[in-house]
Structures are given as C-alpha cells and as structure tokens.
C-alpha cells in the first residue's frame, strides 16, 4: 500500500481472510478456536518513514509504487499512521522547503509518535551537518511541538532528546515506556495493548518463575512480571537492554533480572556448556522456571532453543512470522499441546499476520 490508503469498508473481510488462512495453516496441530484481535481501521501505526523526493524547487514525501518500482507516488497524508503524524507531516515539509539548508540533500524522514501525544522526527541526509544546519533545525523545531534529530553518515545530532515516552493501558493499569529512536517498538499500539492483555491473562496464576527470551525494551516484561515470583529476561541489543532496565524502573518493578545474551548463549548457559561472565552474579539454579515467554525475530527459534523451550511446562510464543512458528511447532508439539491460539492484526491491509500460542506440556 504505497500511499498508505485505508479501506475501512473492506477491513472486516480482510481480517476474516487472515484468520481463515491462519486456521488452515495450523489445522494439523489441532488448536482451539482462534481468538481474533482486530486493529483500528485507520490511524493505527505509530511509526512511519518516507523517502524525500526533490523536483526542481519542490520537495515532497514519496514512496515507490509496489506495482511499478520505477513509479514514484507523492504522499500528502498517510491515513494508516497516527493522527499526530498526519497533523504535522505536511506543515513540517512546507517549513523545511522554506530553508534551503534543511532541504538540501535530505533523503529520508522518520516519524515516531505516541498515543500520549509525543512526536519525534528524524531527518536523514546525504551530507554532513554543520552549525548552519543546527541553527536552521532549531528554528524549525521551535515552530512545532516535536523533538528533532538530524542524521548523516557517522553523525547524529540530537537537538533535545532521542526518545519519546509512551503510556499503554492493560487490564485497567497504566504502563510507561521510554521508546528510543532507531530501536524496535511495537508499531500498532492499540493491538499491542491487546497482545499484552492476552499474555497477562494467559500467564495468570502462574507458579514459580518466568524466563523471557528476546525481551526488547521490556514491553511484555513490565506487564507479565506481576504474575511471577521472579523473572529472568534476555536481550542481545545493548540499546534495548538499557531501555528495558529504565522501563522496569519507570514502572517500579523489582523482581526482574535483565541479561544481555542471545537465546543461543542463554541456552548454552542453561545446559552448563560453558560459563558466561555476564551471569557471574546470577545463580541460575536458584530459579524455579515453569513458564517461558518468547517473541523471536522473523527467523523464529533455532533448534537448540526449540529444545530449551520444550523443558518448560508452559510456553507463550508470540510470532511475527507464522511460517517459522509453524516450523517450530513441528518440534514443540511433540511434547506440548496448544491451549490458546490468537491472531493479532498489527498490520491491516497487508498480508502480515501476528500470531500467539500458549502451549502446555502433555
């Protein structure tokens, strides 16, 4: 959808088609009835990025037409993006075009918004940014209620801060997150709230401790921690680990230990294959893990991690790629049965399907 158009009258049918496809794909595992969590049909996406196209004295947001890669589509608004992004994107471009130093060699603009009303804009250039650019950028920032970053090769200029603060509502409680520019955040905050509520309910009354792999900025961790005595969470990206620790503090959560490790490394640690300095202050054997939560990248779980999750009585698996989820379940279903099965429509008007399964050891 190059132009970001929305088709609310078609949304219910598109969602039903996704659900039917998911049910058919996983029929062999005999899951329970699919739980379907729809998106708002418009203004659901909290992030957006646009190429900047220059045509003589005029510059505008642009995307390639998916039906013709050589055709450029001019973007004036972006209905799938948040209302905040739509409110400011065109006035911002108009203001940029009035200052040649801001317009010259600008090739991309990225927007990160929140439902709590904050907007961060990153302008990316094919040139090094200097004091003249900074002065012009400060003038631009003063005209809009935004935070502004300039980027070029090996250069990042932050005029104020490089993050936004988001607040989400889950089961009647608010959770607060710092979301840093250029790091992963859930794109559809409305559906993210539904995912968090579903995972919270799926782990309610859980005994013992939780192991979470791929915790990111503690998006799920901060919500799920209340259901467990202790939580061990792993994440490989340093920036995400820093955000996770800060977000746990923001939400006054003190029963979580964040470890910077890949799932492969943590599996080796659990198997006592080799010691890790990053775990020298942690007694892994003191944890009573009964539940594991995984939200892996599109590649899914590697074979060793598949074997690791099979040790747990309870598995909660959020997947952004049903194909790799299906592959993983070919192994996991040898020891576990699917107790809950869900579709989260993070990306309406696309083929993307986000799935969730809860599995219990037979």
N, C-alpha and C positions, 0 to 999 in steps of 0.2 A: 504494500500500500504506500506508494511513493509519496503521495500528497498528504498522507495522514488522515484521509477522509474517514468518516464513520457512517455506518448504515444501521441505525437503531432498529429499523423495521425488520432487518434481517438477522439481528443478533441472536434471538432465541433459537432460530433454526440452525445457525452456525454452531451454537453451543451444543445443541442436541446432536448434531453430526459428530462433533468431537467426542461426546460421551459415547455414542454408538461405536465409534472407531476404537475407543479405549476398551470398552466392554468386549468387543470382538477379539482384540489383540491379546487380552489376558484371560479369555474364557477357559483355557486349558488349566489354569491354576484354581478354578472353581472359587472365585472370590465372592464375597457377599454383594448385595446390591450397591451400586455405585452412588456415593454421596457427591452431589454436584454443587460447586460453589461458584456462582456467576460473578462477573465483573460489572461495574457500572458501564453502560454502553458508550459513554463519552467522558473525556477529561479524566481518564484513569491513569495515565502514565506520568510519573513524577520526574522522569529524565527525558531529555531529547538532545540530539546533536544534529547539526546541519552543516553542509558544505556551504561556503560563501562563493558565489559566482559574480565575476566582475564583467560588466558590459559597458565599455567606454566610461562614462561618468557615473554610471549607476551600478550599485552592488545589491545583491539580494540573497536570501536563503534559497538553497536549491538541493534537489535530490535527483538521482538517476531514475528514469522510468524503468521499472522492472521488466516491462515488455519490450523495451528498446534501450539498451545500455548506453547508446550514443545520444539519447534524447534527455535533455535537462528539463526538470519540472520546477518551476518557480513556486516557492512556498510563501504565502502571505499569513496563513494561520495554520494551526496544527491541532485539529479537534481531538485527537487521541491524547494529547498532552494536557497537563493540568490547566485550569483556568488561569493560574498565576503566570505560567509560561506564555499562554496566549495573550494575556493582557499586556505583557511587556516586550514580547519579541519584536514586533514591527516598530513601535516607537524607539526601541533601542537601536535597531538597524538604521532608522532615519537619522538618529543622532550621530551614529558612527559615520554615516556618509557625509556629515557636515564638517568632519575633522579629517583631513587627508592623512594625517599621521596614524590615525586609528584604522582607517580603511586600507591603507597601502599594504599589500601582501598578506592581508588577513585571509585565511583559507578555511577556517572552521570555527563554529561557535557551539559550546556545550552548555546546557541548562540543567541545573539540579534544584528541584523545588521540594517543598514540604507542604503537607496539609495544615501545618501550624503557621504557614504564611511567610516562610523564608525562601529566598531565591539566590542562588549562586551561579554566576555566569563566567565561563572561561573562554577567552578569545585566543586563538592559536594562529601563529604567524610563520611565514617563510622568511623571516628576518629577525635579527637580534633587536631587542627592545632597549631603548635608552631613556635618558632623563626627559627628553621631549615627549616620548610616548607616555611616561608615567604622569607627567603634568596633564596631558590631554585625557588620560584614563581617569585621573582624579576628578576632572571636570565632568566627565561622563557619569561617573559613579554618583556625583552629587545631585544629578538630575533624576535618579531612580532609586527606589528602596531595595537595592541589591548589594551583594558582595561581588567583587570583581577580581579576576585573576588573568594575568597575561602569560602566555607560554610561547616559547620558541625552542629551537634545538638546544638542549642542555641548559635551559633557562626557564625559571618560574618566578614571576613577580606577583606577590600577593599584597593587594592594597590594604586589606584589613585581616580577613581570616580565610582559611581554605576549607571550611566546613559549614554545614547547616545543622540545626537542631530539629529533630522530628519527634513528635509525640503520637503514639498509637494507643488505641483503646482495645483492650482484650478482656472479655468477661467482666466488664464493669470497672476495670482498673486501668490507669494510665501508665505507660512505659515511655521513657525518654531515651533518645539515642542521638549521639553525635555521628553524622554521616560526612565522611571526608571526601573531598573532590578527588576524582580519578581512582576511586576504590568501589568495590561492588556494594550496591544497596538494592533492596527489592524495588523493582520499577513500578509496581502496581500496589500502592499502599493499602487500598481497600481490600484487595484479595489477600494481601499479606496479613492483615488483621484476621481474616477468616482462617488462614493457614495456622496462625498462632493459636487461635481459639480451638481449632480442631486438634492440634498437637497437645495443647494443655489438657483437653478433655480425654484424649487417648491415653495419657500418662497419669491421670488422676488416681489417687490411692495406690501409687506405685511403692513397692517396698525398696529398702536399701538405697543404692547409689546409681547415678546415671553416668554413662560415658557418651560424650558427643564428639563426633569427628567432623571436621570442616565447619567450625563454629562461626567463621567470618567475624563480624563486628558484634557478636553475641546477640543477634536478633532473636533467635529462638532461646538461647541460653537464659537470658534475663527473665523470660516468661516461664520456662519449664523448671527453673531451679526450685521453685516453691513446692514442687511435688516430690522432691527427693531429699534425703539426708545430706548428701554431698554430690557434687558434680565435678567430673574431670572433663575438660574440653580442650580439643586440639585445633590448631590452625597454623598453616605454614607461612602465610604472608605477614611480614613484620608490622606493616601499617594496620592490618586488620587485628592483629594481636593487641596493639596499642589501643585501638578503638574499642575492642572488646573489654579490656581492663577498665577503661574510662567509663564505658556504658554500664558496667556492673556497679561501679562506684556511684554513678548518677542515679541508679535505681536501688541503691542501698542493699546490695546483695553480697553476702559474705560467705556463702558456702560453695563457691566455685573456684577451681584452680584452672588457670589457662596455661597451656604448654605449647610452645612454638615447635611443632613437629608435624611432619606429613603423616598420613594414615599408614603408609608403609613402614615408616620409622617406629610409630607407636605400636604397630603390630609386632615388630621385632622386639620392642621393649616388653610387651606383654608375654611374648614367648621366651623371654630371657635369652635371646640370641646374642645380644651384646648390651653393655651398659651405655647410657647416654648422660653426659654431663648436665644436660637440661633437666634431667629427672633426679639429680643427686639429692635434692631436698624433699623428694616425694617418696613415700612408701607405698608403691603400687599395690602391694599385697594386703595393705590395710583396707582397701576399698572393697565393698561388697556390691559389685556390679550385678544388677539384674536386668537392666534396660540399656539399650544402645540407641542413640539417635544419629542418623546420617543424612546429610544433604550434600551429596557429592557433586563435582562438576559434571559436564555432559558425558564425559568418558565413563562415568559410573565407578563401581568398586573394582579394584584389582583383585586377582584370585586369592591372594593372601588375606586381604581384608574381608572378602567373602567368607573365608573360613573363620576369621575372627568373629564376625557378627553372628555366626551360627552357634557360638558358645552361649549366647545370651538367651534368657527366657523370653524377653520381649524386644522386638525390633520396631522402630519407627523410621521409615525411609521416605524422605521427600525427594522427588526426582524431577529434574528439568528435561529429561530425555527418556520417554517411555521405552525406547528401543534398548538402551543399556539397562534400564530397570528390568525389562523382560529377560535379558541375558543373565543378570544377577539372580533373578528369581529361579532360573533353571537350577541353580545350585542351592540357594537358600531354601527353596520349597522342599528339598529333600529332608529337611529337619523341622520346618516350620509351616504353619498354615496361615493364610491371610484372614485376619479377623475384621479389618476395615479397609475400605478401598475408596479413594476420593479423587476427584478432578477439580483442580483449581485453575480458573481461566485467567491466568496472568496476562495473556496477550490476545485480546479479542481481535477478530478479523484477520487472524493469521492461523497457520497450521500448528503453531506451538501448543503443546499440552503439558501442563504441570500435574504430576500425579503424586498421591500419597498412599502408602500402605502401612498397616500395622500387622505385624506377624507375631504369633506365639508359638513357642516350641511345643511340638507334639509329645 
